[in-house]
Amino acid sequence: MNQVEKHLLADSQLCREQLADTLAYIHSHQVDYADLYFQSSYHETWVLEDGLVKEGTYNIERGVGVRAVSGEKTGFSYSDAINVEALNKAAEAARSIAQAGDSKTVQVFSDVRAPLQFHDKQPISSMTDADKVSLLREVENAIRELAPEAEQVVSSMSAVYEQVLIAASDGTFATDIRPLVRLNCSVLLNRDGRRERGSAGGGARLDYHYFRELENGQPRWLSYAQEAVRQARVNLDAIDAPAGTMPVVLGSGWPGVLLHEAVGHGLEGDFNRKGASAFSGRIGEQVASPLCTVVDDGTMADRRGSLNVDDEGTPAAYNVLIENGILKGYMQDKLNARLMGVAPTGNARRESYAHLPMPRMTNTYMLAGEHTQQDIISTVKKGVFASNFGGGQVDITSGKFVFSASEAYLIENGKITRPIKGATLIGNGPDVMQKISMVGNDLCLDRGVGVCGKDGQSVPVGVGQPSLKIDEITVGGTV
Amino acid sequence: MSQTNQDPIFQRIEEVKQAVKEVLDYAQSLGATAAEAAMSSTSGLSVSTRLGEVDTIEFNQDGGLGISVYVGNHKGSASTADLSKEALRSVVKKAVEIAKFTSDDPCNGLAEKALMAFDYPDLDLYHPANVSPDTGIALCKAAEEAALAHDKRIINSDGATFASHQGLRVYGNSHGFLAGYPRTRHTLSTMVIGKEGKHMQRDSAYSVSRIYSELKAPQAIGIEAAESTVAKLNCQKVPTQKVPVIFRADIANSLFGHLVSAIGGGALYRKSSFLLDSLGKPVFNSCVSISERPHLPKGLASSPFDSEGVITKEKEIIINGELQTYLLASYAAKKLKMQATGHAGGIHNWLVQPTQGGLASLLKTMGTGLLVTELMGQGVNTVTGDYSRGAAGFWIENGEVQFPVSEITIAGNLKDMFMNVAAIGDDIEKRGSVQTGSVLISQMQIAGQ
């Protein structure tokens, strides 16, 4: 018995046989599939604000979700208590989705053995509380040294230690340990009464030591501090952004939020099974320029969006969504995969035991092309270069999506000239993807801070892309 | 809501109060000099249908406890969704432990005792309905069916959802304040998909109430969803230009939401607001007045006390464009050397005063311009007031709708936008914490073709 099984079952006087009994009890109604999702998570946050350790918070979550699926119908119930009575009560509620009667027999459990994309680390105890606080102080001191004029500096650090156990009537029995850490900092600068903020951060499925590791010859936390100051300074110099439709060059890394919004959500299996997406029924069609190959990859080592197994126990995978512009496949969970007659892709995710799983992204990115960023910018006579973004949003049915630049520059006659204020870019996913005319050789992923929301459920994700050129998209400036 | 009420929720509230009291006592026994804790619990049902078939039935049971302890001026916080005795004690211990590593910050601590809502009104927020899954499913089916039958261009559905939840909220602190009350919330919504040519559009409609029987009829919700969806078909972009813009009532509350962020204590003491030092000064055009009424019976954003136990009171927020108050929880209030205003956790029923008739009258006043019915993205910078968001809606000429518009942005700076509010309709949207009619802004930059 491994640690997770002991923690989530044995410590609550439960065993595999009882889970099999519960699943059999659900299957005495006409259901196709049932699963039990046990979860425990510990989450802490430390916040340092202007030299004061302002906040420390600690959160415990623990419970079990019980799901019964019959055809397209799902019954779901959950409990914050893990014991036989709570499990049976939830099972009774969940199976009410289907009438009593014969259904498929419950398969004997077989342990899922998936390759590990990240390892069992306990980030919360990886540093003493005093050391966590002193790391945040170092971040603040570095920012104040770089920008003595800073009006306000906030740095924060958080860690999650999550254990899950999935037992399903198709025989799946999987356990997983999912560490996650994140460090963020922000600085507010004031120049002659004009205030601008800059912020930066990073994270991974590792422990707090990740932030002290050297990257390009200096500790990671120091790069975040430098980046926050640099961004605030750029924004202090920014002039009004242009309004209208024009060529836009996107930088590498975080600007990959483009792919997350323009194609990612639209390729999630549930929307496509329902025919609700602008990409529905288009497998095999040219949906992007031939320069575009887009993948969703849950198997990247230690990445924030990576998974060992998804929340249905399916091993994470490298899934090609679009290859040379041709739509290859959707991201699936078991329910939608079965209804669409394809295999699950390792994309079933849920915020917690109290939420139903859905097809979700992991790390979504575009493969590299052949141009340098310099080459790409030099082809634009008048346009915008956007190197950093805030969030985005998409209407998957009409295909319209937005994403908001937080750092951008004017391009004039092939050269970057002045920084411009943040502006929202809006386009139609399938159209914009066709207008990608150059792809860079500088693929990289974001630093590990992404959160994706869908139907009120948040999950950590990654995005990435090489620099690329969109021939035409609407830029929402003011002049 | 008398204490003799037979509903078991009242018994449950007493139990939760007892649990909160024990948690506070335990914190003090561990060395906390002050402590506050909030506990909530919600149970209910959420069902959905799609194309006439059941999609999901969810039985919800959510709850949690959050505690903050103060050891002198050091603060520690912890929370748990696991309400077992062991979990409660372990988070209290953890909070006390955390307080050893947080700073000695004189602004920490409970809100002043004199501000506590020791005597608070019953706001009539609890109307349990015990709706069965079958009844919920029937409502969903009726709403969706009405939408699908309303127009042949409605070709698909994203489904309909009915949810009915009842819950309780208890807050207590070491001033001896300990209070709780029950509340209910019922919602019915549907979203459908329309198609013309190759292009699809979706839109939704919903109803929400504390009282089940006051939900709108499912047929009306279905028809509204179908009509909004069909109205969006064959949309176009419009040229890049500066024009007057009307924010329709159901999205106009977002404008006042940006005001909430900008005059909130957190943004102010961090100097991260475009409305610093604006108390008593004009921040809106003089036609704008906003009142707060926290005690509206059955109100969706009604609350007898805020999340620090501070009593909520009737307040004027904006009078003839001038800002009357900031929104301060106790920490920010102390930072700013002011008094807490009862806004820890948010605002309570803002009523924006209309200046003229309904949407039609506002369209006439505008003449030619853009009616915005949908906003996308988060392109709002509270530090600078810079505003740039995706938008969709309708092009208006001579006060009449011409055609649907999409894939454009609207941009400006909130300071200017607030000053350029030219009129507010009496078509008041009552489903949110800000009740406002449609808002006409005399000029914004549109980016389109």
Interface residues (C-beta under 8 A of the other chain):
Chain A: W46 E49 G51 L52 V53 K54 E55 G56 T57 Y58 N59 I60 E61 R62 G63 E72 K73 T74 G75 F76 S77 Y78 S79 D80 A81 A90 A93 A94 S96 I97 D129 A130 K132 V133 E151 Q152 V154 L188 N190 R194 R195 E196 R197 A241 A243 G244 T245 K274 G275 A276 A278 A354 L356 G390 G391 G392 Q393 D395 T397 S398 K400 F401 V402 F403 S404 K421 G422 A423 T424 L425 I426 G427 N428 T474 V475 G476 G477 T478 V479
Chain B: R50 E53 V54 D55 T56 I57 E58 F59 N60 Q61 D62 G63 K75 G76 S77 A78 S79 T80 A81 D82 L83 S84 A87 S90 V91 K94 A95 E97 I98 A99 K100 F101 T102 S103 D105 P133 N156 D158 I193 H199 M200 Q201 R202 K232 K237 T240 R270 K271 S272 M376 G377 Q378 G379 N381 V383 T384 D386 S388 R389 G390 A392 S406 E407 I408 T409 I410 A411 G412 N413 Q445 I446 A447 G448 Q449
